[in-house]
Amino acid sequence: MKTDPRTPVLEIENLCISYFTRAGEIPAVIDFNLTIYEGESVGLVGESGCGKSTVAMAIMRYLGSNGGIVGGSIRFKGRDIVSMSDEELRQMRGSEVAMIYQEPMAALNPSLTIGAQLMEVPIVHEGVSEQEAYDRSRQMLGDVKLPDADRVMAAYPHQISGGQQQRVVIAMALLSKPSLLLLDEPTTALDVTVEAGIIDLIAEIAKKSGTAQVFISHNLGLVRETCDRICVMYSGEAVETGTISDVFTQMRHPYTRGLFGAIPLPSANKNDRPLVAIRGQLPLPHQRPQGCNFGPRCDYFQEGVCAPAPVPMRDVPSEVDPHQSRCNRFETIDWDAPLSAGKVNEPIEPGEPVLVVDGMRKYYELHDRSIKAMLSGDGVRYVKANETLSFSARKAEIVAIVGESGCGKSTFAKVLMGLETASEGTITFNGDEIESTEVQDRPREQVASLQMVFQNPNDTLNPSMTIGGQISRVIRKFGVEADPDKVHDRVMRLLDMVKLPRDFYHRRPRQLSGGQKQRVGVARAFAGNPAMVIADEPVSALDVSVQAAVTELLMDIQREHGTTLLFISHDLSVVRYLSDRIVVMYLGQIMEQGTTDEIFAPPYHPYTEALLSAVPIADTTVDKRKIVLEGNLPSVVNPPIGCPFHTRCPRKIGAICADKRPPVHTVSSTHAIACHIPLDELKRVEPVFFDVIPSTPPTDGAPTRTTRAQ
């Protein structure tokens, strides 16, 4: 194994971190080691609560009053961070070491403009003039693809969207060209197309300045595309470390193997090869088992070998790069054996249409009451949120609606749920036209049969009510049951259905994890025996293992009850695995629709092609073409006259794209593409995804590969 002659930017050795509570000392991170060199990127992955963010906070010395480093050392460029004074820390933070947080509003001051907060970085750390600070901040906003930089500089945080806030935080971290950049789920709030551009931007700036990066994420595909090495964490410990190539292709810890079994790789299939969630739950820090922390959830656990003695990190034989695993049995496990598959399911034959959308439009009026606008007759303008939507969903079918933020997905969901009414067109649900009927005017049975699972369960669960009380209320409200004993029995059956313990009936939301709260949201949605459930990004905020469990749960219930599922998402990996048909939307219009197989193979609409290219893939046997969209979504107040995508389209063919609405090409009875490019030409487009064919390694040991179309 070769040694690295470079000087480390960051050295973490035998780090132990604890939090001190009234119940005593709680060890959060144990025996953690990590070394990062200039220009290198290391990914920290694992479930929520495994200690990833705690390590990042320890590097920044942001552990709070009840947290502390109780063992080991952290050295930045040879300097001991643990023993630094407050003044030394202040000079280091934001200048030499910067952090990008998952929740941007936690990092932005609501009482200061964006410009003031950005300019503060070069002014404080580099002593530049206000004008230079303004110019650099404005340029960085452009670099992170924020349009109208002057307007953003003058805005307060609450006046820009969540995705824009995240890009501001990224710009703030990059302004001082730090030597070490800590990224804590930096792209969670961004669309996949924006995510691809931002990741490229961070990589480009890091390469120019030699910035080392610690990239915290639960997205293994993103880690594969952005990092050189990976550290898999579980219950406060590093359980496997190595290069991306070694860990992704020759994993040597059962937990790493379990993570890969829970993500929707291209080879996964919801019927033949369903995802397998890791059984059990992450132990609380004060309830860790003796020996291997992963033992209670491990399929390879052996008493006497894996417990009761602590398990050390051990070297995995490697000729070139260091690779370690915290497993006593990695030599005896058959790693070439296929992952244990979940239960095989018979495909469901969809029934008659449950939902038919025909020419639906949703416009919002904007009133300009200025004298100039009133005199010119332009006092009213329209936000065209949905423009002539037409598609259908059949019984027991999963239809996915995908597209970037602002494409009109959630607006359509609001109209469908009766929270808004359509401007034109019809929406027929179970034979009834509902496009003009608000939810309070709909019959109780109709409301019960059309339910929704929301993205963030924290916003939809009443913190003062028990879980049983919230589900019971739905059952009584929709007239499913009235007798208290029968209501109670039905709640218990629903808890069983979503695989939650029955004693959760008496718990309140604060006592549940994020995945458990989402399961409560699923139980509540199905409490009224709905014919259709709208799932709006239901798994985007969950760990991969919890995501797999909730995804399989949704499909199990859908199969059992024949429910139609309308799945709104920007995660095309999950969409590919879960859906039967896909509707691709852009700026309120449908660009393409078809079966999942049709959408993921040529011919593509150019926008679909770009969306597919932006999907992070965690499978090292699959490669893809790279397409990064330039620019931003046009204004919905003043959308393009012709094709809505022409302002960003890499395949634009001329003035016709800007002047005329595109025709709809009928590829098959289920596949349609709205584009000016002739269908024959679209059919000749190369596939986005490719199989990777390993070639004979060269004599110097450097890896090579060739690709071919799938």
C-alpha positions in Angstrom: 0.0 0.0 0.0 1.4 3.3 -1.0 1.8 6.2 1.4 0.8 9.8 0.5 3.7 12.3 0.6 1.4 15.3 0.7 0.9 17.5 3.8 -2.7 17.0 5.2 -5.0 19.9 5.4 -7.1 18.2 8.1 -6.0 15.4 10.5 -8.6 13.9 12.9 -7.1 11.2 15.2 -9.1 9.0 17.7 -11.7 11.7 18.1 -14.3 11.2 20.8 -17.2 13.7 21.3 -19.8 13.6 24.1 -22.8 15.6 25.1 -23.5 16.2 28.8 -27.1 16.0 30.0 -28.9 15.6 33.3 -28.9 11.9 32.6 -25.1 11.9 32.4 -22.5 11.8 29.6 -23.7 10.6 26.2 -21.0 9.6 23.7 -21.9 10.9 20.3 -18.8 10.1 18.3 -16.2 7.4 19.2 -12.7 6.7 17.9 -13.1 8.7 14.7 -10.1 9.1 12.3 -9.9 11.1 9.1 -7.2 12.7 7.0 -7.8 15.0 4.1 -5.3 16.5 1.7 -5.3 19.6 -0.5 -7.8 19.4 -3.3 -9.3 16.2 -2.0 -13.0 15.5 -1.3 -14.2 13.0 1.3 -17.8 12.0 1.7 -19.4 11.2 5.1 -22.5 9.0 4.7 -24.8 7.2 7.0 -28.3 7.5 8.6 -29.5 10.5 10.6 -28.0 10.4 14.1 -24.8 8.5 13.1 -22.6 11.5 14.0 -21.8 13.0 10.5 -22.9 16.6 11.4 -21.4 16.3 14.9 -17.9 15.7 13.3 -18.4 18.8 11.1 -19.5 20.9 14.1 -16.5 19.6 16.1 -14.1 20.8 13.3 -15.8 24.2 13.5 -15.9 24.1 17.3 -19.6 24.6 17.2 -20.7 21.9 19.7 -22.6 24.1 22.0 -22.5 24.5 25.8 -23.3 20.9 26.5 -21.0 19.3 23.9 -17.3 18.7 24.1 -14.3 16.9 22.7 -13.4 14.4 25.3 -10.6 12.6 23.5 -8.4 12.7 20.4 -7.2 15.6 18.3 -8.2 17.7 15.3 -5.4 19.5 13.5 -5.9 22.0 10.7 -2.7 22.6 8.7 -0.8 21.2 11.7 -2.6 23.5 14.2 -4.6 22.0 17.0 -8.2 23.2 16.7 -9.1 21.8 20.1 -6.7 24.2 21.9 -7.4 27.3 19.8 -8.5 30.5 21.5 -11.8 32.2 20.7 -9.9 34.8 18.6 -8.0 32.2 16.7 -11.2 30.4 16.0 -12.9 33.6 14.8 -10.0 34.2 12.3 -10.1 30.6 11.0 -13.9 30.3 10.6 -15.2 31.7 7.3 -11.7 32.5 6.1 -9.7 29.2 6.1 -12.5 26.9 7.1 -16.1 27.5 5.8 -19.3 25.5 6.2 -22.4 25.2 4.0 -25.4 24.2 6.1 -28.4 22.0 5.2 -30.9 24.6 6.4 -30.0 27.9 4.8 -32.3 30.1 7.0 -30.3 28.9 10.1 -27.2 30.4 8.5 -28.7 33.7 7.3 -29.5 36.7 9.5 -33.2 37.7 8.8 -32.6 41.3 9.8 -29.7 41.9 7.3 -29.9 42.1 3.5 -28.2 39.4 1.4 -25.6 41.9 0.2 -24.6 43.0 3.7 -24.1 39.4 4.8 -22.1 38.4 1.7 -19.9 41.6 1.8 -19.1 40.9 5.5 -17.0 37.9 4.5 -14.2 39.6 2.5 -14.4 42.8 4.5 -13.8 41.1 7.9 -11.4 38.4 6.7 -9.5 40.2 4.0 -9.9 43.9 4.8 -11.1 44.9 1.3 -13.1 48.0 0.5 -16.9 48.0 0.5 -17.0 48.5 -3.3 -14.7 45.5 -3.9 -16.7 43.4 -1.5 -19.9 44.4 -3.3 -18.4 43.5 -6.7 -17.0 40.2 -5.5 -20.3 39.3 -3.8 -22.3 40.2 -6.9 -20.0 38.1 -9.1 -20.3 35.1 -6.8 -24.1 35.3 -7.0 -23.8 35.1 -10.7 -21.4 32.1 -10.4 -24.0 30.2 -8.3 -26.6 30.9 -11.1 -28.7 33.4 -9.2 -30.3 35.8 -11.7 -30.7 39.5 -11.1 -27.8 39.8 -8.7 -28.5 43.4 -7.8 -32.0 42.6 -6.7 -30.8 39.6 -4.6 -28.1 41.8 -3.0 -30.8 44.2 -1.9 -33.3 41.5 -0.7 -33.7 40.1 2.8 -33.6 36.3 3.2 -37.4 35.9 3.5 -37.8 37.6 0.1 -36.1 34.8 -1.9 -37.0 31.1 -2.3 -35.5 28.2 -0.3 -33.4 27.1 -3.3 -32.1 30.7 -3.7 -31.3 30.9 0.0 -29.2 27.8 -0.3 -27.3 29.2 -3.3 -26.6 32.4 -1.2 -25.2 30.3 1.6 -23.0 28.4 -0.9 -21.8 31.8 -2.3 -21.0 33.0 1.2 -18.9 30.0 1.9 -16.9 30.2 -1.4 -16.3 34.0 -1.2 -13.1 33.7 0.9 -11.7 30.7 -1.1 -11.3 28.5 2.0 -8.7 25.8 2.4 -11.3 23.5 3.9 -15.0 23.4 3.0 -17.5 21.5 5.1 -20.8 20.7 3.2 -23.7 19.4 5.2 -26.3 18.2 2.7 -25.7 21.3 0.6 -28.1 20.5 -2.2 -31.1 19.1 -0.3 -33.4 22.1 -1.2 -32.3 22.2 -4.9 -33.6 20.7 -8.1 -31.5 18.0 -9.7 -30.6 20.3 -12.6 -29.6 23.1 -10.3 -27.8 20.6 -8.0 -25.7 19.4 -11.0 -24.7 22.9 -11.8 -23.9 23.8 -8.2 -21.8 20.7 -7.6 -19.8 21.4 -10.8 -19.3 25.0 -9.6 -18.1 23.9 -6.1 -15.8 21.4 -7.7 -14.4 24.0 -10.2 -13.7 26.6 -7.5 -12.2 23.9 -5.2 -10.0 22.7 -8.0 -8.7 26.3 -8.8 -7.9 27.0 -5.1 -7.0 23.5 -4.0 -9.8 23.5 -1.4 -10.3 20.2 0.6 -13.9 19.2 1.1 -15.9 17.2 3.7 -19.1 16.3 1.9 -21.9 15.1 4.2 -24.8 13.4 2.4 -27.2 10.5 2.4 -27.2 10.5 -1.4 -24.7 7.9 -2.4 -25.0 8.8 -6.1 -24.0 12.4 -5.3 -21.1 11.2 -3.2 -19.9 9.0 -6.0 -19.9 11.9 -8.4 -18.3 14.5 -6.1 -15.8 12.7 -3.8 -12.5 10.9 -4.0 -12.9 8.9 -0.8 -15.8 7.9 1.4 -16.3 7.3 5.1 -19.4 5.3 6.1 -20.5 6.1 9.6 -22.9 4.2 11.9 -23.8 5.0 15.5 -21.0 7.4 16.1 -18.3 5.3 14.5 -16.6 5.0 11.1 -17.4 1.5 9.9 -15.8 1.6 6.5 -13.4 4.0 4.7 -11.7 3.9 1.4 -11.7 5.2 -2.1 -15.0 5.6 -4.0 -14.0 2.8 -6.3 -13.0 0.3 -3.5 -16.0 0.9 -1.3 -18.6 1.1 -4.1 -17.4 -2.1 -5.8 -15.7 -4.1 -3.0 -17.7 -3.0 0.1 -16.5 -4.9 3.2 -19.0 -4.0 5.9 -22.6 -5.3 6.2 -24.0 -1.8 6.9 -22.5 -0.4 3.7 -24.0 -3.4 1.8 -27.4 -2.6 3.5 -27.3 1.0 2.4 -26.8 0.0 -1.3 -29.6 -2.5 -1.0 -31.9 0.3 0.1 -31.3 2.7 -2.8 -33.0 2.6 -6.2 -30.1 1.6 -8.5 -30.9 1.2 -12.2 -30.9 -2.6 -11.7 -33.7 -2.4 -9.0 -37.2 -3.3 -10.0 -40.3 -2.8 -7.8 -41.7 -6.2 -8.7 -38.8 -8.5 -9.5 -36.0 -6.8 -7.4 -37.6 -4.6 -4.8 -35.6 -2.5 -2.4 -34.7 -4.0 1.0 -34.7 -1.7 4.0 -32.2 -2.3 6.8 -34.2 -3.9 9.6 -34.5 -2.3 13.0 -33.4 1.2 13.9 -30.2 3.1 14.8 -29.6 2.6 18.5 -29.6 5.7 20.8 -26.2 6.7 22.0 -26.8 5.5 25.5 -28.4 2.2 24.3 -25.6 1.0 22.1 -25.1 -2.8 22.2 -21.9 -4.5 23.4 -19.4 -5.2 20.7 -20.5 -4.3 17.1 -23.0 -1.4 17.2 -24.6 -2.8 14.0 -24.9 -6.3 15.4 -28.7 -6.2 16.2 -29.5 -5.2 12.5 -26.8 -7.4 10.9 -27.6 -10.5 8.9 -24.0 -11.8 9.5 -23.9 -11.3 13.3 -22.3 -14.1 15.3 -22.2 -14.1 19.1 -18.7 -14.4 20.4 -17.2 -13.1 17.2 -19.1 -9.8 16.9 -19.7 -9.3 20.6 -19.1 -8.6 23.5 -15.7 -7.0 22.8 -15.4 -3.7 20.9 -14.7 -4.1 17.2 -11.7 -2.2 15.9 -11.1 -0.8 12.4 -9.0 -3.3 10.4 -7.2 -3.0 7.1 -8.8 -4.6 4.1 -6.1 -6.0 1.7 -5.5 -3.5 -1.0 -2.5 -3.1 -3.3 -2.9 0.6 -3.9 -5.2 2.6 -1.7 -6.1 2.3 2.1 -9.3 0.5 2.8 -10.6 -0.2 6.3 -13.6 -1.9 7.8 -15.0 -2.2 11.4 -16.1 -5.8 11.0 -14.6 -9.0 12.5 -16.1 -11.2 9.8 -15.3 -9.4 6.6 -12.9 -12.1 5.4 -15.5 -14.9 5.8 -18.6 -13.2 4.3 -19.3 -14.0 0.7 -19.4 -10.5 -0.8 -20.0 -11.8 -4.3 -23.3 -13.4 -3.3 -26.2 -11.2 -4.6 -28.0 -9.0 -2.1 -30.9 -10.7 -0.4 -33.9 -9.6 -2.4 -37.2 -8.5 -0.9 -40.4 -10.3 -1.7 -41.2 -10.7 -5.4 -44.5 -9.1 -6.3 -46.7 -9.8 -9.2 -47.2 -6.8 -11.5 -50.6 -5.1 -11.1 -52.8 -4.6 -14.2 -54.2 -1.1 -14.0 -57.9 -0.7 -14.2 -60.2 1.9 -15.6 -59.2 5.7 -15.4 -59.8 7.2 -12.0 -58.5 10.6 -12.9 -58.8 12.3 -16.3 -57.3 15.8 -16.8 -58.3 17.5 -20.0 -57.0 20.9 -21.0 -56.7 22.1 -17.4 -55.3 25.6 -16.9 -54.6 27.6 -13.7 -53.9 31.3 -14.0 -53.4 33.7 -11.1 -54.2 37.4 -11.6 -51.6 40.0 -10.7 -52.9 43.6 -10.3 -50.5 46.5 -11.1 -52.2 49.5 -9.6 -49.6 52.1 -10.7 -51.0 55.0 -12.8 -48.8 54.1 -15.8 -50.2 50.5 -15.8 -53.8 51.7 -15.4 -53.5 54.3 -18.2 -52.0 51.8 -20.6 -54.6 49.1 -19.8 -51.9 46.7 -18.5 -53.2 46.7 -14.9 -53.8 43.0 -14.9 -51.3 40.3 -15.7 -51.5 36.6 -15.3 -49.2 34.0 -13.7 -49.7 30.9 -15.9 -49.0 28.2 -13.3 -50.6 25.4 -15.4 -51.1 25.6 -19.1 -53.3 23.0 -20.9 -52.6 19.9 -18.9 -54.0 16.7 -20.3 -53.3 13.2 -18.9 -55.0 10.4 -17.0 -54.3 8.0 -14.1 -55.9 4.5 -13.9 -56.9 2.4 -10.9 -53.9 0.9 -9.1 -51.5 2.8 -11.2 -48.5 5.0 -10.0 -48.2 8.1 -12.1 -45.2 10.4 -11.4 -45.1 14.1 -12.1 -41.6 15.4 -12.4 -39.9 18.7 -13.1 -38.0 21.6 -11.5 -39.4 23.9 -8.8 -41.8 26.3 -10.3 -43.0 23.9 -13.1 -46.5 23.8 -11.7 -46.5 20.3 -10.0 -47.7 21.5 -6.6 -50.2 24.0 -8.2 -51.9 21.1 -10.0 -52.0 19.1 -6.7 -53.7 22.1 -5.0 -56.4 22.2 -7.7 -56.9 18.5 -7.5 -57.3 18.7 -3.7 -59.7 21.6 -4.0 -57.4 24.1 -2.3 -57.5 26.0 -5.6 -60.0 26.0 -8.5 -59.0 25.6 -12.2 -59.2 28.6 -14.6 -60.2 26.4 -17.6 -60.5 22.8 -18.6 -61.8 19.8 -16.7 -60.6 17.4 -14.0 -62.8 14.3 -13.7 -62.3 12.1 -10.6 -64.3 8.9 -10.3 -66.8 10.3 -12.9 -67.3 13.7 -11.1 -65.9 17.0 -12.5 -64.1 18.6 -9.6 -62.0 21.4 -11.2 -64.3 24.2 -10.0 -65.3 22.8 -6.6 -63.4 23.9 -3.5 -62.7 21.4 -0.9 -65.2 22.7 1.6 -67.9 22.3 -1.0 -67.1 18.8 -1.9 -69.1 15.8 -0.5 -67.4 14.1 2.5 -67.0 10.9 0.6 -65.2 12.6 -2.2 -62.8 14.4 0.1 -62.1 11.0 1.9 -61.4 9.3 -1.4 -58.7 11.9 -2.5 -56.0 12.3 0.1 -52.4 13.6 0.3 -49.1 12.6 1.9 -47.0 15.7 2.4 -43.3 16.2 2.0 -42.7 17.5 5.6 -44.7 15.6 8.2 -43.7 18.1 10.9 -45.8 20.8 9.2 -48.9 18.6 9.0 -49.0 16.8 12.4 -50.5 18.6 15.4 -47.8 18.7 18.1 -50.3 18.8 20.9 -52.3 15.7 19.9 -51.4 12.1 20.2 -50.8 10.0 17.1 -53.9 8.0 17.9 -56.0 11.1 18.3 -54.9 12.5 14.9 -55.7 9.3 13.0 -58.9 8.8 14.9 -60.1 12.2 14.0 -59.8 11.4 10.3 -61.7 8.2 10.7 -64.6 9.9 12.5 -64.5 13.0 10.2 -65.0 10.9 7.0 -67.6 8.7 8.6 -65.6 5.5 8.3 -66.5 4.5 11.9 -68.3 6.2 14.7 -68.2 3.7 17.5 -65.2 4.5 19.8 -64.1 0.9 20.1 -64.3 0.4 16.3 -62.4 3.6 15.7 -59.7 2.5 18.1 -59.4 -0.9 16.5 -59.1 0.7 13.0 -56.3 3.0 14.3 -54.5 0.0 15.6 -54.8 -1.8 12.2 -53.5 1.3 10.5 -50.5 1.4 12.8 -49.9 -2.3 12.0 -50.3 -1.5 8.3 -47.5 1.1 8.4 -45.4 -1.1 10.6 -45.4 1.1 13.7 -45.7 -0.3 17.3 -49.2 0.0 18.7 -48.0 1.9 21.7 -47.4 4.8 19.4 -51.1 5.5 19.7 -50.3 7.4 22.9 -47.2 9.2 21.7 -46.9 12.7 20.4 -45.1 13.8 17.2 -42.0 15.1 19.1 -41.4 11.5 20.3 -41.1 10.1 16.8 -38.3 10.2 14.2 -38.7 11.7 10.8 -39.4 8.3 9.2 -41.9 7.4 11.8 -43.7 10.7 11.4 -43.9 10.1 7.6 -45.4 6.7 8.3 -48.1 8.4 10.5 -48.8 10.7 7.5 -49.2 7.6 5.3 -51.6 6.0 7.9 -53.6 9.2 8.1 -53.9 9.5 4.3 -55.2 5.9 4.0 -57.6 6.2 7.0 -60.5 7.2 4.8 -60.1 4.4 2.3 -59.0 6.7 -0.6 -59.3 5.9 -4.2 -56.3 8.2 -5.0 -53.4 9.4 -2.9 -51.2 12.3 -3.9 -47.7 11.9 -2.5 -45.8 15.2 -2.7 -42.1 14.5 -2.3 -42.9 12.0 0.5 -39.4 10.5 0.9 -37.0 13.3 -0.2 -36.1 14.3 3.4 -35.6 10.7 4.7 -32.5 8.5 5.1 -32.0 5.9 2.3 -33.0 3.0 4.6 -36.1 4.8 5.8 -36.8 5.9 2.3 -36.8 2.3 1.1 -39.1 1.3 3.9 -41.6 4.1 3.3 -41.5 3.5 -0.5 -42.2 -0.2 -0.1 -44.9 0.6 2.4 -46.7 2.9 -0.1 -46.6 0.2 -2.7 -47.7 -2.6 -0.4 -50.8 -0.5 0.7 -51.4 0.5 -2.9 -51.3 -3.1 -4.1 -53.6 -4.3 -1.2 -56.2 -1.6 -1.7 -55.9 -0.9 -5.5 -55.2 2.8 -4.8 -54.1 5.1 -7.5 -50.9 7.0 -6.5 -49.9 10.3 -7.9 -46.2 10.7 -7.1 -44.8 14.3 -7.2 -41.0 14.3 -7.2 -37.8 15.7 -8.6 -35.8 12.5 -7.7 -35.8 10.5 -10.9 -34.0 7.6 -9.3 -37.0 7.0 -7.0 -39.4 7.8 -9.9 -37.8 5.3 -12.2 -38.1 2.6 -9.5 -41.6 3.4 -8.3 -43.7 4.7 -11.2 -45.7 3.0 -14.0 -46.0 6.2 -16.1 -44.3 9.6 -15.9 -45.4 13.1 -16.8 -42.6 15.6 -17.4 -43.6 19.3 -16.7 -41.7 22.5 -17.5 -43.1 26.0 -16.8 -46.6 24.7 -16.3 -46.7 22.7 -19.5 -46.3 19.0 -20.2 -43.1 18.4 -22.3 -43.3 14.6 -22.4 -45.4 11.7 -21.0 -45.1 8.0 -21.3 -44.4 4.7 -19.5 -41.3 4.7 -17.3 -39.4 2.6 -19.8 -40.3 5.0 -22.6 -39.2 8.1 -20.7 -35.8 6.5 -19.7 -34.9 5.6 -23.3 -34.6 7.6 -26.5 -36.4 9.4 -28.0 -36.3 12.1 -25.3 -37.6 15.6 -25.1 -34.4 17.8 -24.6 -35.7 18.7 -21.2 -36.2 15.1 -20.2 -32.7 14.4 -21.5 -31.3 17.1 -19.2 -33.2 15.9 -16.2 -32.0 12.3 -16.7 -28.4 13.5 -17.1 -28.6 15.3 -13.7 -29.6 12.2 -11.8 -26.8 11.0 -9.5 -26.2 7.3 -10.0 -24.6 5.2 -7.2 -23.9 2.2 -9.5 -20.3 2.0 -10.7 -21.4 -0.2 -13.6 -23.4 2.7 -15.1 -22.1 5.9 -16.6 -24.0 8.8 -18.2 -23.7 11.7 -20.6 -23.4 15.1 -18.9 -25.7 17.9 -19.7 -25.8 21.0 -17.5 -28.6 23.4 -18.2 -27.6 27.1 -18.4 -29.8 29.9 -17.2 -32.9 29.8 -15.0 -36.6 29.2 -15.4 -38.3 32.1 -17.3 -40.8 34.2 -15.4 -44.3 32.6 -15.2 -45.6 36.2 -15.5 -44.0 36.6 -18.9 -43.3 33.1 -20.3 -41.8 32.5 -23.7 -44.3 32.6 -26.6 -43.1 29.5 -28.4 -41.6 26.4 -26.7 -41.3 27.3 -23.0 -37.9 25.4 -22.8 -36.2 27.2 -25.8 -34.4 29.7 -23.6 -32.3 26.9 -22.0 -32.5 24.2 -24.7 -29.2 22.8 -25.8 -30.9 21.4 -29.0 -32.7 24.6 -30.1 -33.1 24.5 -33.9 -33.9 28.1 -34.7 -36.5 30.9 -34.5 -39.4 28.5 -34.8 -38.7 27.4 -31.2 -39.1 30.9 -29.9 -42.1 31.9 -32.1 -44.4 28.8 -32.2 -45.8 26.4 -29.7 -44.3 23.0 -30.4 -46.3 20.2 -32.0 -47.0 17.0 -30.0 -45.3 13.9 -31.5 -47.1 10.7 -30.9 -44.3 8.1 -30.4 -46.7 5.4 -29.4 -50.2 5.1 -27.9 -48.7 5.9 -24.5 -45.7 8.1 -25.4 -45.9 11.8 -26.5 -43.3 14.5 -26.9 -44.0 18.2 -27.4 -41.0 19.5 -29.5 -40.2 21.2 -32.8 -37.3 18.7 -33.5 -38.5 16.0 -35.9 -39.3 12.7 -34.2 -36.8 10.8 -36.5 -34.0 13.1 -35.2 -35.1 12.7 -31.6 -34.9 8.9 -32.1 -31.3 9.2 -33.1 -30.2 10.8 -29.8 -27.8 8.7 -27.9 -29.0 7.2 -24.6 -28.1 9.2 -21.5 -27.2 6.1 -19.5 -24.4 3.7 -20.5 -23.2 0.4 -19.1 -19.5 0.5 -18.0 -17.4 -2.3 -19.5 -14.2 -2.8 -17.4 -11.2 -2.9 -19.6 -7.8 -4.6 -19.0 -6.0 -2.5 -16.3 -2.9 -0.7 -17.6 0.5 -1.7 -16.3 0.7 1.4 -14.1 -2.3 0.3 -12.1 -4.5 3.3 -13.0 -8.1 2.3 -13.6 -9.6 2.7 -17.1 -13.0 1.9 -18.5 -14.9 2.0 -21.8 -18.6 2.6 -22.3 -21.4 1.3 -24.4 -25.1 2.2 -24.7 -27.5 0.2 -22.7 
